[in-house]
Amino acid sequence: MDETQKIRLLIFIPTLECGGTEKYVSLICNHIDTKIFDVTLAVLNDAHPFYEIKNTVEVVDLHTKRVRNSLSKIKKLVRQKQPHIIYSNANHLNLLFAMCRWMFPKEIKFIARESSIISINSKRASFSNLYQRLIRIYFRRLDHIICQSAYMQQDLVNNFKFPKSKTTIINNPVEEIADTLSSPSKNKFITVARLSEEKGIDRLIRAVARLSFSFQYYIIGEGHERNKLQKLIDDLQLQDKVFLSGEKINPYQGMEDAALMLSGSLYEGFPNSLLEAGMLGIPVIAFDAPGGTCEIIKDGENGLLIKDNDEMAFAIAIEKVLQTNFDRIKIIADTKERYGLRKAMTEIEKLFKENITQSR
């Protein structure tokens, strides 16, 4: 391609509803250098957008509810936009592009981003054994895969035989949230997560039920487990202590003074909510689950990791952390240095440029 020509980047995502992948894509679109990249965001179904795209990025709604029904519309859009790079974000979408790679011009570079631990998350798919086999066979057709964490990279290499040389670890980026540091409010806890089974909200509720002191615990998010979780709260008589607060564009607004962030996930890619807590200097208590959580938390510095899924140990850790003088200013500084938005954008833009350079 011409050195002076913009790199045409076509980004695909299933929706722009509330979620970690959706937030990541919105950050990329809103902060990518549009002097270098000509960006189009293709949303398979943009009926209920949660995140706003403010940059000079064209957003195309394909009006398709299922990935498997989207191929003809994807091919039409690719013919129109003639991208240098297709950047897909979601495992089932990544697999579609890998399987159908032969249908697209060979000059296009296909870069995918994985948002979870494939060997674990794919078990939730229908015909999971077949699904994993297809990933092993076809993912090799992708030119590159961005992994959020070292754990995710190793899972891809070890369990799916994907070449490590075609992977890059780029941690999720996080924006600066507040200009000033809030003093922690005693015994105020927060969780920001989708209300789904893998987020382990139920075990967090059971853990706080063991506490012998008064507290307020706000769970910010929405999902199909809401009724089940509310019943658990009611059964444990925690209605005046634990609150399901719903989705919020700015989940930490009004929560900057939380004493603790609690994470109950059974597995994670690289949880944005922990990074956002770090930007506010809020220490985190989390179960030591597969994925990037253990790469974010430095035990005793910005939180604690609980081994063996031990809910009693989790409750004891809450009491311990509340009595520990965590350096919240240091937590913020460390989070900015490790996961600041500009750092991630530099790494992503560099990867895109390198793939285009290799194709010349």
N, C-alpha and C positions, 0 to 999 in steps of 0.2 A: 504493500500500500504506500501511497504518497506520504512522505515525512510530514507534510503540512496538513494532511487530511485528518479530520477528527476520527477517533475510533468509535465506530457504531456499536453500541452495547444494547442488547435486547435482554432485559431481565424478566424472568417468569416467576410467578408465585400464585398459589391457588386462590388466596383471598387477602384482603387487608384488614381482616377482623382482628380482635384483640389477641395477641400472642407474641411469643419471643421472636419467632422467625419474621413475623409481620413487622414488628418494631425494628428489627435489624435492617430489613429491606427499606423501610421508610427512612432510616438514618442514612443508609448508603445513597439513596436517591436524593435526599435533601442536602448532602454534603459533598458529593462527588464533584470533581472539577469539570464543569460543563464547557470550559474552554478547550479541554482535551477530549472529552467524551460526549458523544451525541447519544443520549440515553432515552430509551423507551421502556416503560414498565408495562408488561402484559399481565393483567390479573384475570385468572380464569373465571372468577365470579366476584364482581365488585359490588354486589347488591347492598352489603352492609359494611361499608368502610369504617374502621375505627381510627386509623392513622391518616393524617393529611400529608400530601406531597406538595411542598411549597416551592421547590426548585424548578428550574426550567426543564422539566422532564415530562414527556408526553405519557399519559396514562391511558391504556387501552383496555376496555372491559370486553372479554371474550364471551361473556354471558353463557358460561358452561359450568354446570354444577359438579361434574365428575371429570377427573383427569382422563379417564379412558375414552371419553367422548369428545375430547378437545383437539385431537390430532389434526383434523382437516382445517380447523380455524388457526391452529398454530402454524401449519405449513403455509397458509395464505398470508399470514402476517409476516412470516420470514421472507417470503417472496417480495412483499411490499417494502420491508425495511432493509433487506440485504445486510444483515449485521456482520461485523467481523467476529463478534463474540456473542454467544448465547450463555447466559448465566442463570441457572435454574436453582430454586430454593425449595426443597421438600423432597423427601426420599422417593415417593411414588412418581413425582414429576421427573426426578433425576433418572429413574429407571425407564420411564417412557422415552426420554431423549436417548438414553443409551441403547435401547432396543431398536429405535427407529433412526439411528444415526445415519444409516445408509440412504435415507430418503432426502437428506439435506446436502447442500453443496459441501464438498470436502474441504473447502477453504475456511469454513466457519470453525472457530475454536469453541468447544463445548466445555464450559467450566461449571461444576456443580458445587453446592455447599450443603453439607450434611448438618442437621440440627439436633440429632440425637444419636444414641448408641445403636447402630444398625442391628447388631446381633440380638439385642434385647427388644428394641422397638418393633422389629419386623415379626416377632412372634405374635404380635397382636393382630397381624393381617390375616385375612381369610387365606386358607391354604398356605400357611406360613413356610412349610418346607419347600414348596414350589417357589414361593416368593424369594426366599434366600438363595435358592439355586439359580434363579434368573439374575439376581444381583451378582453372584459369583461369575456367571458366564458373560454378562453384557456390560457390567460397569467398566471393564477394561477399555471399552470404546470411547469413554470420556477422556478428554485431554488432560483434565486436572480436577482434583477435588480439594476444596477448602475444608479443613477440619477445625472445629472450635477448640479442641483440647488434645493433649498428647494421648489421653486414654482413647479418644475417638479414633485417632490415627492408628494406634496399635490394634484396635478392634477391626478396623477396615483392612489392615495389612495381614493380620494373623488369621482372621476368620473368613475373609473373602478374597485373600491372595491378590489384593490390589497393589500394584507397584508403589512402594514408598516414595520413589523419586517423582511420582506424579501427584503427590500430596503436599500441602502446605498447612501448617498450623497458624491460624490467625484467630486470636481470641476475640470474643464479642466486644464491640466498643460501647462506651457509656458516656453520656453527656454529663457535664457539670450541672448539678441540680440546684444548689443553693450557694449564695455568696457569703453567708454567715453561718457560724456553727451554733446549733441550738443546744441548750442544756437539756440533758436527758430527763424525761419525766419518769419518776419512780414507778417501776412495775407496769410500764406500758409496753406491750409487745405488738409486733406486726408480722404478717405473712402476706406476700404478694405472689399469687399463683392461680393458675386455672383450677377450678374445682373438678378435678378428674382423679381417677384412682391412683395413677402413677405419681401424683404430687404428694401423697401420703398425709393429707390434711387430717384424716381421722386419727392418726397416731399422735399428731401434735395436740389435738384436742384431749386425747386420753392422757398425754403427758402433763398438760397444764392442770388437768383435773386433780392431779396428785399434789399440787402446791397447797401449802397450808396458810398462805397469806393472800390478801386481797390484790387483784390485778385487773387490768383491762387488756383484752387481746382482740385485735382487729384483723380479720382475714379479708383481703381485698382481691377480688377476682370473681369470675362467674363460671358456671359449668354444670354438667348434667348430674353431678354429685351433690348439688345444693340441698335437696330435700333430705337425702340420707344424712348429710352432715348436720343439718338443723335438728333432725331427730336425735342424733347422738348428743348434741348440745343440750337438748331438752331432757333426755334421759339422764344425763349427768348433772342436771340442775345448774347449768352454767349460763343461763339466759342473761344474767346481769353482769357476766364477765367476758363472754366470748361472742363476737358479733361478726356475722357475714355481711360485709359492707358493699358487695357488688363491684362491678368494673369501674375504673376511673382512668381518664386520660393521663392525669398526673397522680399516680397512686400514692406518692409520698407527701402530697400536699396536705398539711395539717398533721402529718405523721413524722415530721422532721425531728421531733423530740422523743421518738420511741427509744426506749432503753435497750431493746433487743429486737433482732430480726430472727424469726424461726423458720427453718426449712425442713420439711419432712419427706422430701422426694425419695422414691425408690431407686431412681436413676435420673441422670441429667446429662444434657449436652454440655452447656456452659451457661449456667443460669444468670440471666440479666438482672433478676431481682437482687441477687447477692452483690453485684457490681453497683447497683443503684444505692443499696444500703451503705456500701463502702464510701460512696461519694458524699454521704451524709455523716460519715463517721460512726455509723451504727454497727456494733459488733454482732456477729452471726453465730447462732448455734444450729448445727445441721448434722443429720445422720451421714456417716461416711459411706455414701452411695456410689455405685459405679458412675464414672463420668468426670466432669471437670470441677465438681464441688471441692474436692481435696486439693486441686491446683489453685483455687482462689483463696481458701482459708489457710492462714498460717496460724497453727494452734497457739493460743496464748497471746497473739498479736492483734488479730482482727476477729477472733472468735474461737470456737471450740468445735471439734469433730467428735461425734458420738459413735463408738464402734458397736458392731453386732446388733444393730437395730433395737437397742435396749431403751425402751420407753421410760423405765424408772431412772436409768442413768441420765436420760435427757432432762427429766424433771430436776434431778440433783444438779445438773450442769447449769440450769437456769438460775438456781439459788447461788451457785458459785460465781457465775458471771456478774450477777447483780452486785456482788460484794467485791468485784475486781475493778481496779481503776484502769480501764482501757484508755489509751491515748487516742482520742477521737480525731484530733488534728493530724496525727501520724497516719491513721487509717485512711483519711481523705487524701493525703499527699501520696501515699503508697498506691492507692487505687488510681489516681490520676496518672501516675508514672507508668503503671503496668497496663492500664486498660483505657487510657484517654482516647477520645474519638479521633483526634488528629493522627495519632500513632497507627490506629487501625486503618484509617483511610489511606495513609501513605503506603501501608503494606498491601492493601487490596489493589490500589491503582498501579503499584509497581508490578504485581502479579499479572494484571491484565496487559500491561505494556510489554512485559517479557514474553507472554504467549503470542502477541501479535508480532513481535520482533522475530521470533522463531519461525513464523510462517512466511516471512518475506523471502 
